[in-house]
C-alpha cells in the first residue's frame, strides 16, 4: 500500500547523526545537570530530541498498539457477538481515535509521503480540507453489507481514502445502517448481517497497516534506508529539506490552523459523541511540544524564559488555558478563537522567542 522511494543518506547526515548522539550524552549543551538551561543551539537540539523521544515516538507507538488491540477484540466480538464484546470494541475505537489525535499534530515524515494522497488521509479523511465524508461512508457500508462480493484484503486495498479510516470504523461501530444508535440495535444488526463483521475487520486492517508502517518507519527503517525516521529527523535529513525544529513548529501551527479553519470541533466524531475528548487529546499533544512532559529535562518554555521571553511563555500558556476552558464548556466558537490565537503563537511568538526562522505559511496543513 505504501509507495517505495529511493532514499539514501548523505555524508553530512552521517556526521549530524554523530553530533546528535553526542548531544544525547552531553545533556544540555555541556552545562551541569542542575543548571537552568540557557538558549543555545545545543539546548535547542536537546529539547527537540526530548520532544521526539517523549512525545512523538510514544504517540506513534500508542497508535499502532491501539490498532493492534482493536484487531484482536474485533475477532473476539465477531466470534461471540455480545453486549460486553461490543462495548469493548467501541472502547477500542475511542482509544484508537484519541491516539490518532495525539499523532495528528506531527503530520510529517512517514505519514506524509505523497503530495496528493498522503497516508494520513487513509486514517483521517477529514484532514482533506475538513471535508465531512459521513454520508459517503454510510452509503459505502450499506453497499458492502448488502453485496454478494467477497470482502477480502484485495477488495479493501482498492478503497478510496474517503471510505475508510477512523470515520468509517466509527460509523460501523456506533450506528446501524438505519441510523439507530442503541447497542441493542447494533447487536441485532451484527447478528442478522454477518458481513458487517467482515466490514469492520477490513476497515481496521487498513488502519492497522498504516499505523504499523508508521511505527516501523519512525523507529526502525524509513523508506528502506536502514535508519529510523527518528534518527534522520534529528540529524536534519527531513523530507523537504527543512530544519527539524522548523518542520515541527510549522506542522503544529498548521494543525492549529486546521482545527480553526475547518471547525473540526463541530464535525469530528459526532456519531460516537467523542468530539471534545479528541479535541482535548490533540491540544495536549500540541502543548507538550513547548511544555515538555514529565520525562523532559529541557523544554522550549524553559529556553524561552532563559532568553528573556517570559511574556511570550505566559501568553501561550494563557491561550492553552483558554482552549481547555472551551473544551470543558463544549464551546466551538471559543475553541476556534483559542486555536486561532495559538496558531499565531506557533507562527510568530514561539519561533521568535527561540530565534527560529519559519517562513510564512498560509496552509491549514490539509
N, C-alpha and C positions, 0 to 999 in steps of 0.2 A: 504493500500500500504506500510505503514511503518512496520518494524519488531518490535515486542514488546519485551522489555527487563525487567529483574528483577534488578532494580537499587535502592539501598537503601542508606540512609545517615548514616554515621558513627558518633560516638560521637565527635572525633576530628574535623570533618567538622562542626558540630553544633557550637563548640567553635570558629572555624575560622570565621563562619558567624557573630557571635557576634563581633569579632575583626574587621571584615570588616565594620560592621555598625559603630563601634566606629571611624574608620578612616574617614568615611563619615561625622561624626560630628566634628572631631577634626582638619580637614584641613590638612595642610602639616606637619604632624609629630609633631604637637604641637607648631609650630612656629607662630608668629604673622602674621596677614593676609597680611601685606605689605612687609614682609621679602622675599628676594630671596630664593627660596627653595634650600636646600642642599641635597646631595645624602645620603639617609638613607633608611632602609627597609620601614619606614613609608611613605616617599615621593615616593618611587617606587610603593608602593601599591596604593597611591593616584593617581599617573599618570596612572597606569593600569586601575583603576576604571574609570577615566575620558575618556580614550580611549574606554573603553567598553560602557559607557553611552552616549558619544557624537559622536562616530564614528560607532562602530559595531552594536549596537542595532538600531540606526536610519537607518543604511543601510539595515538591515533586515526588518524593518518596511516599508521602502520605496519600497523595492522589492515586499513585499506582497501587498501593496496598488496599485502598478503599475499593477500587475496581476489581481487584483480585478477590477480595472478600465477598463482594456482591455476586461474582460469578458462582462461587460455592453455594451461597444462600439461594440464588435463583434455582440451582439444581435441586436443592433440598425442598424448596417450595413447590416446584413442578412435579417432584416425585411424591409429595404428600401435601396437597393443597389444603391449608388450614388457616384459621384466623391468626394463629401465632406466627406461622411462617410467612404470611403476607405482611404482617406488621414488621417482621424482621427485614424483609426485602425493602419495604418502604423506608425504614430507618437507614438501611444501607444507602438508598438513594440520597437521603438527607446528608449523610456523611460524605458521599461522593461529591455532591453539589457544593457543599461547604469547602471541601478540599480543592475543588476546581477554582472556586472564587478566591482562594488563597494563592493559587498559582497565577491567576489571570493578570495581576499587575506586571508579570515578568514575561511578556509575550515577545521573546527574542530567542535566538538560538534554535534548539530542536523543534519548537512548536511553530516557528515562523520560517519554514524552509521553502516556501513557494510564494511568488508575488501575487498570483491570482487566487489560489485555493490553499492557503497555509493549513497546516494540520489542526490548528486550534479551531477552525471553522467546523470541523467534523466532530468536535466536542461541544462547542457552544456556538450555534448558528446565529444567535443574537448579536454576536460580535461583528456580523456583516452589516454595519451601519444601523444597528438597532432594529433590523427587520424582524418582525414577530411572525414566525412560521407556524404558529399554533394550528391554524386551520389546515395548512398543508400536512402537518404531522397527523392530525386526526383522520384526514381522508386516507392517508397512506396506511395507517394502522388498520383501518377498516378494509382496505384493499387486500392487505396481507392476510388478515383473518378470514375473509370471505373467499379468497382464491383457492385454487387447486394446485398451484405450482409449488415446487419444493423450496422451503425456506432454509437453504443451506448457506455455507460460507461463501460460495461463489455468488449467490444472489445478493447477499449483504455487501459483498465487496464492490458491487456496482452502484450502491446507493449514493444519491446526491447528498451534499452536506446538509441541506435544509430538511432532510427527512430522518436524520439520525442525531446522536448525541444525548446530552442530559435532558433536553426538552422532550425528545421522543420517549425516553425512558420514564420521565415524569408523567406524561400523558398515559402511557400504558399501565403505570402502577397506581395512579391516583384517581382515574375516572374510567367508567365503562364507555363503550362505543356510543351509547345513547346519552352520555353526559352525566350519568349518576355517579356520585362520589362516596357513597357509604361502602364500607368494607364488605358488608353482607352482599351488596350488589356486585362488587368486584369479584368476590369469591364465587358467586353463582356464574358469572361470565367466564371465569377461568375454568370452571368445571365443565361448562357447556361447550366451550370453544378451545379445545386443547392447542390449536395453532397459535393462540395468543402467548402460550409459553415459548413456542419457537420464536415469536417476535421479540420477547424480552431477552431471550438467550442471544439472538443475533445482534440486537442493538447493543447489549452490554459488551459483547465480544469486540465490537468496533471500538468502543471507548477503551476497553482493556488493552487492545492492540496499540492504540496511540499513547496511552499512559505508560505502558511498558517500554515502548520505544523512547519516549521522553526521558524516563528514568535511566535507561541504559545509556543514552547519549549524554545526559548531564553528568553521569557518574563513572562511565566506563569507556565508551568508544563513540565519538562524534563523527558521523559520516565516514566511517572506515579509516579514520586517521590513526587509530590505536591510542588516541588520547581523549580523555573526557572533555566535554564542553566546559565543565567547571574549570579545568586547568587552562584551556585555551582562552576562556573569558578573562580569567585573572591575569593571564600573560599578555592580554591586549590584542589577541588574534580573534577579533569579532567578525561576524559575517558581513557587516557593511563597512568595516574599517574604522568604526567609531571607537573612541576611548571607552573602556568598560564602564567607568562611572558615569560618563555622559550617556551611554546607552541605557543604563539602569534608571537614571533620573528622568530621561526622556520618555521611556516606556511607562514609568509610573505617572508622569504628567499626562501622557496620552490616555491612560486608563481613567484617570480622574475626569478628563475632558469627555471621554466616552460615557461615563456614568451620568454626567450632567447633560450633555447634548442629546443623548438618546433616552433620557429619563428612565434609566434602567429600573429604578425602584417602582415604577408604575407598570412594568411589563414582565419582569423576570419572575419565574416560579409562582405564578398566580394559581395554577391548578393545585399545587401542594400546599400553598399558603406559607411558603418558606422565604418569601421575598426579603423580609427585614433581617432574618438570620443570615442570609447570604450577603446583604449589604454590610452587616457587622463584620463578617469574616473578611471581606475584601478590604474594608477600611483598616482593620487590624494589620493585615499584611502590608498595606502601604505605609502605615505608621511605623512598623518595625524596621523599615528601610532607614529611617532617620533616628528613631529612638533606640534601636537595638533590641535585643532580647535579654533574658536573664543570664544567658551564656556569654553575651558580648562583653569584651573588655574595653572596647573603644566604639563609641557611637558617633554618628555625624552631628548629633546635637552637641555632644561634648566638644567636638572640634570647632563647631560654630561658636560656642561660648568662649572657647580659648582664643578665638580670633576677634573677640570683642563684639560678637554679633548676637548677644543675648536677647536683644529686642526682636530679632528675626525668629529666634527659637520660641519666644513667648507667643508671637503672632501665629506661628504654625501650630503650636500646642492648643491655642485657643480655637483655631479653626477645626482641628480634630475634635475638640470637645463639643463644638457646635454641631458637627456631623453626627457624633454619637447621641447627642440630645435629640436630633431629628429622627434618628433611628428608633430611639425609645418612644418618641411620640408618633412614629409611623407617618411622618410628615414629608411627603415627596418634595414639596416646594422648598422647604427649609433644607432638606438634604441636598437638593440640586444647588442651592445657594452656597452651602458649605463646600461642596465639591468644586464649585467654580473658584472659591477663594483658595482652596488647597491647590487647585490647578495652577493658579498664579504663583503660589508659594514654590511649587516644584519647578515652575518655568523661570522664576526670577530670584526670589529671596534665598532659597536654599543654595542654588549654584553660585549666586553672587557671594554669599557668605563663605562658601568653600573655595572661591576663586576658580570655579569650573565653568568653562565655556560650552554652552549647549547649542547655540544657534536657534533660529526662530523655527517653530514647528506649529502649523495650524491644523494638523490632522488630529482626529479623535481616536487614532490607533486601530481603526477597524477597516 
